[in-house]
Amino acid sequence: MPARPNVFVTRKIPESGLLLLKKETDVTLNPNDRALKRNEFLEYIKGRDGILTQLNDKMDAQVMEAAGKQLKVISNYAVGFDNIDVKEATKRGIVVTNTPGVLTEGTADFAWALLMSAARRVVEADALVRQGKFVGWDPLLLLGGNIYGKTLGIIGFGRIGQAVARRAYGFNMKILAYHPSRVIEAPGIAAKFVSLSELLKESDFITLHTPLTPETRHLIGEKELKSMKPTAYLINTARGPVIDEAALAKALKEKWIAGAGLDVYEKEPEVHPELLKLPNVVLAPHISSASFETRSDISLLAAKNLLAVLRGEPSLHRVN
């Protein structure tokens, strides 16, 4: 490692990672409590040996050119890395890393939080009470869907998908799985691998855990939504563009499906305006990994990835 490499962190992260970086590098931290504008971003990254990025930082050829030939590593503070032009980074000899594993359990927890909130109409119930409209017990008030004993369809059966499946045992659920690229090994999990069409048709709850690729963009569109049960719920904690948001809004409005829970959006942070009007969708601001423990672990792993590359050591989680 060169004497005190120059590192830029594009947004404030938990102290665990920052403290580690400061021991071995000169760290510049985005001073704003917001994402940088493009012109600001291009200015800040000049001359950096390493960049610790967020999922909303577009790391393309222009950025890599602006940083300079000394740039050795882009460490992404996320599992997904669709914000980074990995092919361009590889061509330039820049190592790209991500942070799998440490956010698996936290994200799986939150997928279940969305699933249960959507099925049992928790957000609507909370609003009703706060608005002073709760006037007493009513046998028909805010009826939702049962979870116990139902069929759970999991699209994307990697670490997070499997963690979601393990939680389903407590609800005595039948588990169907579809992995876009292949059937994968899942020791100890009694999941039945099926086609996407069968999963959509048979599942009472469908939860998405696939990365965003050209093949998974709009994986769930009008055709797929119409093939789901009218009593089914759709949950997304993966990436927004996996769902055609306009089609989902129409499906919820016209009751093709019963409800949805979303933590990610197609044009994030923008949300389709029709979704904002609908009571049968729970909308969260991309917080599936937002526990103190998980975000601290992500920070630490992103820092370790970056430092390993600067030291000339194998990175813990290299993408390219």
C-alpha positions as a printed Julia matrix, in Angstrom:
320×3 Matrix{Float64}:
   0.0     0.0     0.0
   1.33    3.48   -0.84
   1.91    5.78    2.1
  -1.53    7.02    3.19
  -3.66    6.34    0.11
  -6.32    8.91   -0.71
  -9.87    7.62   -0.27
 -13.25    9.24   -0.89
 -16.42    8.08    0.87
 -19.44    9.3    -1.08
 -21.88    9.47    1.86
 -21.58    9.3     5.64
 -21.55    5.67    6.82
 -21.51    4.11   10.3
 -18.35    4.84   12.27
 -17.08    1.24   12.29
 -15.98    1.5     8.66
 -14.77    5.09    8.81
 -12.55    4.44   11.83
 -10.95    1.48   10.08
 -10.27    3.5     6.93
  -8.78    6.4     8.89
  -6.14    4.12   10.43
  -4.49    3.49    7.05
  -5.73    6.12    4.59
  -6.49    9.81    4.22
 -10.27    9.88    4.09
 -12.38   12.57    2.52
 -16.06   12.27    3.39
 -18.91   13.86    1.47
 -19.69   16.84    3.76
 -23.34   17.0     2.69
 -26.18   15.0     4.17
 -27.35   14.12    0.65
 -26.18   12.46   -2.52
 -23.76   14.65   -4.46
 -24.82   16.3    -7.69
 -23.01   14.96  -10.72
 -20.66   17.94  -11.12
 -19.81   17.82   -7.41
 -19.2    14.1    -7.57
 -16.82   14.39  -10.52
 -14.83   17.03   -8.66
 -14.57   15.14   -5.37
 -13.28   11.9    -6.89
 -10.28   13.39   -8.67
  -6.99   11.8    -7.64
  -8.46    9.13   -5.39
  -6.83    5.74   -4.89
 -10.08    4.24   -3.64
 -13.76    5.17   -3.6
 -16.37    3.8    -1.19
 -19.66    4.2    -3.04
 -23.37    3.95   -2.34
 -25.96    2.18   -4.49
 -27.21    5.48   -5.94
 -23.75    6.58   -7.12
 -23.49    6.05  -10.87
 -19.98    4.73  -11.41
 -19.51    4.85  -15.18
 -16.63    5.53  -17.57
 -16.9     9.3   -17.06
 -16.45    8.89  -13.32
 -13.51    6.5   -13.67
 -11.84    8.84  -16.15
 -12.35   11.8   -13.82
 -10.89    9.9   -10.87
  -7.66    9.2   -12.72
  -5.43    6.26  -13.58
  -4.33    5.8    -9.98
  -7.83    4.6    -8.95
  -7.46    0.99   -7.79
 -10.73    0.07   -6.12
 -14.43    0.86   -6.01
 -15.94   -0.6    -2.86
 -19.73   -0.66   -3.02
 -21.67   -0.24    0.22
 -24.29   -2.75   -0.97
 -24.73   -6.28   -2.25
 -26.15   -5.2    -5.6
 -23.74   -3.41   -7.94
 -25.93   -2.4   -10.88
 -24.82    1.2   -10.2
 -21.28    0.31  -11.35
 -20.1    -0.32  -14.9
 -18.13   -3.42  -13.92
 -16.99   -4.12  -17.48
 -15.49   -0.63  -17.75
 -13.82   -0.95  -14.35
 -12.32   -4.28  -15.34
 -10.99   -2.82  -18.57
  -9.27   -0.1   -16.54
  -7.84   -2.53  -13.97
 -10.08   -1.24  -11.18
 -11.26   -3.81   -8.63
 -14.97   -3.68   -7.76
 -16.2    -5.16   -4.47
 -19.55   -5.57   -2.75
 -20.88   -6.6     0.68
 -22.81   -9.89    0.54
 -23.67  -11.94    3.58
 -23.72   -9.27    6.28
 -27.14   -7.92    5.32
 -28.8   -11.26    4.59
 -30.67  -11.71    7.86
 -31.67   -8.07    8.26
 -33.07   -7.92    4.74
 -34.93  -11.2     5.22
 -36.44   -9.82    8.43
 -37.69   -6.76    6.6
 -39.14   -8.75    3.72
 -41.25  -10.51    6.33
 -42.14   -7.18    7.94
 -43.49   -5.97    4.59
 -45.27   -9.25    3.93
 -47.05   -9.25    7.26
 -47.84   -5.53    7.13
 -49.39   -5.87    3.68
 -51.36   -9.01    4.47
 -52.74   -7.75    7.79
 -53.13   -4.09    6.69
 -51.0    -2.76    9.53
 -50.27    0.63    7.91
 -53.95    1.26    7.19
 -54.8     0.26   10.76
 -52.18    2.61   12.22
 -53.51    5.51   10.13
 -57.09    4.78   11.18
 -56.18    4.97   14.87
 -54.06    8.12   14.5
 -56.86    9.85   12.59
 -59.3     9.22   15.42
 -61.48    6.95   13.29
 -61.27    3.9    15.54
 -64.65    3.83   17.28
 -64.59    0.27   18.57
 -64.22   -3.36   17.57
 -65.95   -4.26   14.3
 -66.16   -7.81   12.89
 -65.55   -6.54    9.35
 -62.89   -3.92   10.11
 -59.74   -4.12    7.94
 -59.96   -7.77    7.02
 -56.72   -9.08    5.54
 -55.12  -12.35    4.53
 -53.86  -15.22    6.67
 -50.21  -16.21    6.36
 -50.04  -19.51    8.27
 -50.22  -22.57    6.03
 -50.14  -20.62    2.77
 -47.74  -20.94   -0.19
 -44.71  -18.67   -0.36
 -43.06  -18.1    -3.74
 -39.47  -16.87   -3.66
 -37.97  -15.41   -6.83
 -34.18  -15.36   -6.44
 -32.99  -18.13   -4.14
 -29.57  -16.88   -3.1
 -28.54  -16.0     0.46
 -31.47  -13.66    1.16
 -34.08  -15.78   -0.57
 -33.01  -18.8     1.45
 -33.06  -16.77    4.69
 -36.63  -15.74    3.89
 -37.49  -19.4     3.28
 -36.13  -20.48    6.66
 -38.42  -18.01    8.39
 -41.41  -19.51    6.58
 -41.08  -22.74    8.57
 -42.61  -21.03   11.6
 -45.7   -20.32    9.5
 -45.94  -23.89    8.19
 -45.78  -22.61    4.63
 -45.2   -24.5     1.4
 -42.17  -22.97   -0.33
 -41.82  -22.59   -4.08
 -38.58  -21.24   -5.53
 -37.46  -19.84   -8.86
 -33.9   -18.71   -9.53
 -33.57  -16.83  -12.83
 -30.18  -18.19  -13.86
 -30.22  -21.76  -12.54
 -31.47  -24.2    -9.93
 -29.14  -23.81   -6.97
 -28.3   -25.94   -3.96
 -30.2   -25.07   -0.78
 -29.26  -27.71    1.83
 -31.8   -28.14    4.6
 -34.51  -26.05    2.94
 -37.58  -27.91    1.74
 -38.26  -25.74   -1.29
 -39.66  -26.97   -4.57
 -38.0   -25.42   -7.62
 -40.59  -24.55  -10.26
 -40.93  -22.41  -13.37
 -41.71  -18.72  -12.97
 -45.17  -19.23  -14.43
 -46.0   -22.0   -11.94
 -44.7   -19.97   -9.02
 -46.82  -16.96  -10.0
 -49.93  -19.09  -10.44
 -49.64  -21.13   -7.23
 -48.22  -18.69   -4.64
 -50.21  -16.76   -2.05
 -47.21  -14.55   -1.31
 -44.39  -13.75   -3.75
 -41.18  -12.13   -2.6
 -38.39  -10.89   -4.89
 -34.69  -11.39   -4.1
 -33.0   -11.34   -7.49
 -30.28   -8.91   -8.61
 -31.06   -6.39  -11.32
 -29.73   -7.58  -14.67
 -30.93   -7.07  -18.25
 -32.77  -10.39  -17.88
 -34.55   -9.46  -14.63
 -35.57   -5.91  -15.56
 -39.39   -5.9   -15.59
 -39.37   -9.6   -14.72
 -42.76   -8.87  -13.17
 -44.99   -7.02  -15.62
 -48.63   -6.98  -16.64
 -48.64  -10.57  -17.92
 -47.08  -11.91  -14.73
 -49.34   -9.88  -12.45
 -52.45  -11.1   -14.25
 -51.32  -14.7   -13.73
 -51.17  -14.28   -9.94
 -54.05  -15.13   -7.62
 -56.42  -12.23   -6.89
 -55.74  -12.95   -3.2
 -51.94  -12.86   -3.59
 -49.41  -10.33   -2.3
 -46.17   -9.19   -3.96
 -43.13   -8.12   -1.92
 -39.99   -6.44   -3.3
 -36.8    -5.79   -1.33
 -34.5    -6.48   -4.31
 -34.27   -3.7    -6.93
 -37.13   -1.52   -8.12
 -36.87   -2.12  -11.88
 -37.47   -5.85  -11.41
 -41.15   -4.79  -11.32
 -42.92   -2.75  -13.99
 -44.24   -0.15  -11.55
 -46.96    1.18  -13.85
 -48.3    -2.34  -14.32
 -48.21   -2.95  -10.57
 -50.15    0.23   -9.88
 -52.81   -0.89  -12.36
 -52.9    -4.38  -10.85
 -53.43   -3.02   -7.35
 -56.01   -0.46   -8.44
 -58.02   -2.98  -10.44
 -57.57   -5.73   -7.79
 -55.74   -8.23  -10.0
 -53.84   -8.97   -6.75
 -54.69   -8.22   -3.13
 -51.72   -6.12   -2.15
 -48.0    -5.39   -2.22
 -45.1    -4.28   -0.06
 -42.25   -2.3    -1.64
 -38.92   -1.12   -0.29
 -37.4    -0.26   -3.68
 -38.63    1.63   -6.72
 -38.14    1.71  -10.46
 -36.92    5.34  -10.57
 -35.79    5.63   -6.97
 -36.31    7.84   -5.01
 -39.29    8.7    -7.22
 -42.35    6.53   -6.64
 -45.01    5.99   -9.28
 -47.71    8.57   -8.4
 -50.54    6.05   -8.68
 -48.94    3.85   -6.01
 -48.98    6.77   -3.58
 -52.76    6.93   -3.84
 -53.43    3.25   -3.12
 -54.18    1.83    0.34
 -53.3    -1.77   -0.58
 -49.56   -1.22   -0.93
 -47.05   -0.67    1.88
 -44.3     1.74    0.8
 -40.94    1.87    2.61
 -37.91    4.12    1.81
 -35.29    1.45    0.97
 -34.64    0.44    4.58
 -34.49   -3.36    4.36
 -30.93   -3.4     5.73
 -31.5    -0.47    8.11
 -30.78   -2.02   11.48
 -27.95   -0.67   13.61
 -26.13   -4.0    13.51
 -26.52   -4.63    9.78
 -25.51   -1.18    8.58
 -22.48   -1.21   10.89
 -21.43   -4.61    9.51
 -21.84   -3.36    5.93
 -19.68   -0.33    6.74
 -16.95   -2.52    8.2
 -16.96   -4.98    5.29
 -16.9    -2.22    2.66
 -13.89   -0.7     4.4
 -12.11   -4.05    4.67
 -12.7    -4.71    0.97
 -11.22   -1.35    0.03
  -8.19   -1.65    2.3
  -7.38   -5.17    1.12
  -7.11   -4.01   -2.49
  -4.99   -0.99   -1.56
  -2.64   -3.29    0.36
  -2.31   -5.55   -2.69
  -4.14   -8.38   -0.93
  -7.07  -10.44   -2.27
 -10.32   -8.6    -1.58
 -12.92  -10.37    0.51
 -15.71   -9.94   -2.03
 -14.5    -9.07   -5.5
 -17.16   -8.65   -8.17
 -14.92   -8.6   -11.26
